[in-house]
Amino acid sequence: MTEMTTDALRAKLQDLMVYGTSANLTELDKIYHKDIVVMDLNIDGRLVTLHKQEFMAMLKEVFKDKIPEEHMWSKIHSLTVDGNRGHVLISRKIPVGGPKMHIELSIDFVFEDGRWQVTREVNFSRPDTEAA
């Protein structure tokens, strides 16, 4: 979907989850904006900031021996579109930063070049209590 609608944004979010957990760097390169910034704050207060190539390399390493279908859990709290801007607030359970982490993601999108692209992710990571 190449529209500025909530349905199109929801479809792009689904693509993002599938391509992220399968470390499909070719497709992620199309979704992550050239100027993306990813900030992750963990439960200990450590902040890690990554740019596009660093973040994609980290995803490749994290998911290289994983089964993507095992990491698709999500709960969308909010998904909004305002013109060419979109925002998603979502919870995920994925192995970034530990064996099984519960991550709250605030994801900013822009509709540019005929598609939705992620410009910023601000994440809070903590161990998944169900995995403990």
Secondary structure, 3 states (H helix, E strand, C coil): CCCCCHHHHHHHHHHHHHHHHCCCHHHHHHHEEEEEEEEEEECCCCEEEEEHHHHHHHHHHHCCCCCHHHHCCEEEEEEEEECCEEEEEEEEEECCCCCCEEEEEEEEEEEECCEEEEEEEEEEEEECCCCC
